[in-house]
């Protein structure tokens, strides 16, 4: 499923090292969201096996701060 993301939001994610592969048709976002707190903090199910500038450790968990990934979750629920 292709997700349309506003161009201004894409500009905010200028540190993406993967050229927005999560938006490519047929691709799923690489980092699975397990929980969201206050519609702002997106916890990952596990640490993805790749380097991402938007992935940060939070205690023994990891969070995603990517504005594009957050929008994908908001629109698709995945």
HELIX and SHEET records of a PDB file:
HELIX    1   1 UNK A    7  UNK A   12  1                                   6    
HELIX    2   2 UNK A   21  UNK A   23  5                                   3    
HELIX    3   3 UNK A   67  UNK A   76  1                                  10    
SHEET    1   A 4 UNK A  33  UNK A  37  0                                        
SHEET    2   A 4 UNK A  41  UNK A  44 -1                                        
SHEET    3   A 4 UNK A  61  UNK A  64 -1                                        
SHEET    4   A 4 UNK A  55  UNK A  58 -1                                        
END                                                                             
